[in-house]
Amino acid sequence: MPIAGTDDDELYQNQRIGNFSYAIPVPDGYYDVTLYFASITNNAPFALSVGDKTMENFDIEASERSGAANTAYTYEIKNVLVSNVLGIETSAGGALAGVVMRKVDTGGLNPAEGKFPIIKTEGCGKDPGPLEGTVTFDGNRTSKYIVRLPKNYDQNRAYPVIITLHGSYGRYGVGDVIGEDALQLWFDHPNPGGLVWGNNAEIAHKVYRPGFEHVAKDFCLDRNGVFMTGNSQGGRGSATGGCWVGDLFRGVAPGNPGGPDVDSVEECNGNVLFFGISSTGDQNNFPKMTFYVEEIFTKQNQCSNETVELEYNRQCRMYLGCKPGYEVIRCTPPGPHRTWWMDKAAVYFIQRWKEQHTLP
């Protein structure tokens, strides 16, 4: 049986299926774990645990490379904490063709303390690529992108990147707040004239990940410093990105969003820093959706129900007890639905990136 999307058919043709577990002895540390799958049995979503990471409804067929029978798919989980043994476990309906582990050189940083190593992209050391272009994905669909470089861009320095998504009323960004500290990236909706970002896993996998990888080949970025924000429909898109491709994003800041298309908080797989924005004067249904998305990430990030006011901004509150580096923040600025706080989110992201990394 041939497997699409790979030259190693044999690897994917032999899968373990069902409810099973592995205990793999390895030295203590942090690992990037790559899992290999192929949808050859019409797999339904299943629970998947890899070390300290748990995904309640892992869906092979919602991936960017699957969704079709007999198609290869790889999924990487970053910074998995391992103490002597890496545990992998699936529920009924699970499937796995292979696993590869790579020990992370943390440079003395400890992700358990909210500290993360810089991982440079392929664009480092190269002259910058085009500042505008299109990304092709899903066969023949395209999305336009625009890059804004930081001042005094250095091709040997890995920068965090702030991805901004447009709302239904046009493209916007985070202004001049990036300064010399970050690269800004815009994506347009892939459908001609499209304004509504999907709120399910499909668009997150098929647009955000290949879009970032396309740009990462031409610019020097930090893979542990990818952030996304947007307002309204762009807020919906950024919430979806954090939920479904949390391994790509370090943090998301949905402004007045619609929520990810999930029936329960358990269906969201992402662990990301969350900066939620809900305008007090928004007359739409978006404020309650902001709180619903907030509920998702407070559970994912193991936060308590207690909050404290942020010292630098009294319109924002932070949940206590969250996993280090994965805080959840709720901001309630005065104003209508189109109150744009993406710049404030970007400032916070850049600040946290500096605190959580060893700077070049």
TORMI-465072 format. One record per residue (C-alpha): y negated, z, x negated. Coordinates in steps of 0.1 Angstrom, whole numbers, plus 5000, padded with zeros to 4 digits. Each point is the difference from the previous one (the first is absolute). Layout:
BEGIN
YZX
...
END
This chain:
BEGIN
500050005000
496749894983
497250254999
496449875002
497350134977
502250084970
502049844972
502550295001
501849945033
503050224989
497850314997
498849975036
503349895015
501750334991
498350285019
501050355010
499450045037
499950315023
499250374995
500450074963
498550184970
499849994962
499350274974
499049834968
499650224969
496849934980
497650204978
497350195018
496849815006
498249745022
501649665007
499149685016
503149905021
500649655011
502549945029
501749675007
500949895035
500949695020
500049985038
503549865005
501250235028
497050005023
499050344987
498250235024
497450254985
501750304984
498950324982
499849974962
499550284975
499449944963
499450324981
497050175015
499049705021
501249965035
499649715025
501250075035
500049645012
500549774971
500149645013
501449734976
499249725025
496350105001
499649934963
497949724985
503049814987
502650085027
499849965038
502549724996
503750034996
501649984965
496650064983
499650224969
497550295000
498950254974
498150325007
498450224974
499350375004
497650144974
499850344983
503350155014
500450354987
503550064986
501550334988
503449924983
501349785029
498549725020
501250025036
500149695022
501150045036
500149785031
500750065037
502349805021
499149634998
498950034964
500649734974
499549974962
500949744975
498750154968
497550244984
498150004967
498150304986
497250004975
498750324984
496250035004
498050074969
497550245015
498050044968
500350385004
498749985036
502050175028
500149825034
501250325016
496550144991
498249695014
499749834966
501149644997
500449764970
498049684998
502349705005
498349684989
500549675018
500849664984
496449905000
499150254973
498949844967
499249675017
496849835009
499250075037
501349755025
498149845029
497950225022
501049825031
503149835011
502950005024
503450185001
503049815014
502750215016
502749985026
500749634991
496849835010
497450265012
496950074980
497450284997
496749964983
499050264975
496850094981
499750224969
497050204990
500250124964
498650334987
497049984978
500949944964
503649915009
502450064970
503149805001
501950264981
499150295023
502150065031
497850065030
500750145034
499649745028
498450065034
501449755026
497849965031
501149845033
497549855024
499750115036
499749765030
496349974993
500049864965
500650084963
498550304983
500650204969
499150334983
496749884984
499050094965
501850344998
502849854978
497549974971
502049974968
502950195013
502149785024
500749655011
499549905037
502349765018
499649845034
502749835021
499449785030
502550005029
502749754993
499849845035
497349745005
497150185017
502250325000
498150325005
502750255011
502050144971
503550075011
501050365004
503749974990
502049964968
500149634999
496449924991
499950304975
502949864981
499249635003
496250014992
499150324981
502750004974
500049634990
496250005002
499750284975
502649854977
498249675000
496850164989
501850244976
501049704979
496349914993
498350344996
500750334982
500950265027
501850335003
503049985022
499650375007
496449945011
500249775030
497950115030
499349845033
497350065027
498449835030
498450075034
501349935035
502649724996
499650044963
500750375005
503249915019
501149784971
499450264974
501850275020
502949755003
500049944963
500350374992
502750045025
502349714991
499249924964
499150344987
501849924967
497249754994
497050215009
498750324984
497850075030
498649865032
496850065020
500349875036
496750005018
500250035038
503449825000
502749905023
503250164988
503249874985
502449875027
502450304999
501650205028
500150324979
498550134967
503549994985
499949624999
497249984974
501349984965
496950044979
498950284977
496349944993
496750184996
498449985035
496349995007
499649955037
496649925016
499350055037
496449955013
498950265025
498249755021
502949745002
500549935037
503249804995
503550154998
499949994962
499250374993
503250125015
501949734980
498450144969
501450345008
503449855007
500049834966
498850334984
503050175016
502349754984
498750074965
499750375003
503750015007
500949744973
497950194974
501450345010
496650155009
499450325020
498050015032
497150194983
496949814988
497050074979
496649844999
499449774970
497350154977
498249674994
500149885036
499950235030
501049735024
503549994983
502850245001
503150014978
503550135010
501550274978
503450014985
500549624995
502049874971
497849994969
498249674999
500849925036
497250185019
499149915036
496350005009
498449955034
496349905002
498049995032
496649844993
497549965028
499549665013
501749725020
503249804994
498449804973
499050294978
501149884966
501150274977
502249784977
497650054972
500450385002
503849965000
499849774969
497950264982
502650265008
502949784989
498349924967
499350374994
503650095007
501349724979
498150134970
501350355006
503649895003
500349764970
499549994963
497049764997
500149724974
END
